[in-house]
Amino acid sequence: MNSAEYAELPPAQIWARELDAGRYHCSISTMYRILRAHGQSGERRRQATHPARTVPELIATAPSQVFTWDITRLAGPDKGI
């Protein structure tokens, strides 16, 4: 079940392909038990990984450089100003 051709297939499809090839190893439920015993019962397909998103930061060093309608996150000299 861990070979390259079966790496992304569910146990039911592996069982059917092996049966079509003339090989019967065990039942589908036994395949699930074997995978569960080895900690492989979760998602078998490769999962996409996305890069971490950076939070945009508004930086102004002089007046009229940054315009925004939401001023709740802008840094000021004191809290709330």
Residue pairs with C-beta under 8 A, 6 or more apart in sequence:
1 11
1 14
1 31
1 34
1 35
1 40
2 40
6 14
6 17
7 44
8 44
8 45
8 46
9 17
9 44
10 44
11 28
11 31
11 32
11 35
12 28
14 31
15 27
15 28
15 31
18 24
18 25
26 34
32 41
35 41
58 66
58 68
58 73
58 74
59 66
60 66
66 74
68 74
